[in-house]
């Protein structure tokens, strides 16, 4: 949304669509502090299809936002960048 919110179902649908279209790369410029098995499954389906999945590592290096306070250093990375099958940038 314009407020920066997204629902897992929408993200999964977008990843599945890109996978079905044989996208070479999926860029996920988003992040959350929540592990989400449904999102991870969609990412893994994409990877199995040969699609490279890249995600933003987060915007918490300075730890100057409330959202960042509970993330662990160093880096204070977020999901989906924390998933092993994703390249974090």
Backbone torsions as a table, in degrees:
resi	resn	phi	psi	omega
1	UNK	NA	175.2	176.4
2	UNK	-66.1	-18.5	179.6
3	UNK	-88.5	0.7	179.7
4	UNK	86.1	14.2	-179.9
5	UNK	-100.5	148.3	177.8
6	UNK	-145.1	155.4	177.5
7	UNK	-108.3	142.7	-179.2
8	UNK	-53.0	-44.1	-178.5
9	UNK	-57.4	-39.7	179.4
10	UNK	-69.1	-41.5	178.4
11	UNK	-64.2	-43.7	178.9
12	UNK	-62.2	-42.9	179.0
13	UNK	-60.9	-40.8	180.0
14	UNK	-68.0	-42.5	178.3
15	UNK	-65.0	-44.2	178.8
16	UNK	-62.3	-39.9	177.8
17	UNK	-61.7	-48.3	179.9
18	UNK	-62.0	-38.4	177.7
19	UNK	-64.2	-46.6	179.3
20	UNK	-61.9	-30.4	178.8
21	UNK	-85.8	6.1	179.6
22	UNK	58.1	41.8	176.1
23	UNK	-60.1	141.8	176.7
24	UNK	-76.8	-35.9	-175.4
25	UNK	-139.2	139.0	169.6
26	UNK	-118.7	126.3	177.2
27	UNK	-107.4	123.1	178.8
28	UNK	-111.4	97.4	-179.1
29	UNK	-92.7	68.5	-175.8
30	UNK	-158.7	168.2	178.8
31	UNK	-165.2	155.0	177.7
32	UNK	-147.9	160.2	176.3
33	UNK	-91.6	5.9	-175.8
34	UNK	-104.2	126.2	170.0
35	UNK	-68.5	135.3	-177.6
36	UNK	-135.6	104.6	-176.8
37	UNK	-63.4	-33.1	178.7
38	UNK	-64.7	-44.1	177.4
39	UNK	-65.4	-43.4	179.0
40	UNK	-60.8	-39.8	178.8
41	UNK	-61.6	-41.7	177.9
42	UNK	-64.5	-41.9	178.1
43	UNK	-62.8	-43.0	179.9
44	UNK	-66.1	-34.9	174.6
45	UNK	-61.8	-42.4	178.4
46	UNK	-62.5	-45.6	-179.7
47	UNK	-62.3	-40.5	177.8
48	UNK	-62.0	-31.0	178.8
49	UNK	-79.2	-5.4	179.9
50	UNK	94.5	9.4	-179.8
51	UNK	-87.5	131.1	175.9
52	UNK	-80.2	129.4	-179.4
53	UNK	-114.5	123.2	-178.8
54	UNK	-119.4	141.0	179.2
55	UNK	-139.6	150.1	176.1
56	UNK	-63.4	134.5	-179.5
57	UNK	-72.6	-19.8	179.1
58	UNK	130.4	174.7	179.6
59	UNK	-126.1	39.4	-172.7
60	UNK	-118.8	19.5	-178.5
61	UNK	-58.5	-35.0	-179.2
62	UNK	-87.6	-11.4	-179.7
63	UNK	54.2	40.4	-176.5
64	UNK	-104.5	12.7	176.2
65	UNK	-123.6	148.4	-178.1
66	UNK	-56.5	-40.5	179.1
67	UNK	-54.1	-33.6	-173.8
68	UNK	-78.9	-18.0	-170.9
69	UNK	-57.8	-33.7	-177.1
70	UNK	-95.5	0.9	177.8
71	UNK	-82.1	145.2	-176.1
72	UNK	-89.2	143.6	174.9
73	UNK	-82.7	161.4	-1.4
74	UNK	-82.5	154.6	173.7
75	UNK	89.1	-30.4	-179.9
76	UNK	49.5	51.1	-178.9
77	UNK	-73.8	158.9	-179.9
78	UNK	-121.8	167.4	172.0
79	UNK	-81.3	146.7	9.2
80	UNK	-85.7	-0.5	-179.0
81	UNK	-63.0	-25.1	180.0
82	UNK	-76.0	-15.2	179.0
83	UNK	-68.8	138.7	-175.3
84	UNK	-62.1	-27.6	-176.5
85	UNK	-86.4	4.2	-176.9
86	UNK	-112.3	141.3	172.8
87	UNK	-89.1	121.3	-180.0
88	UNK	-91.0	133.0	177.4
89	UNK	-129.4	NA	NA
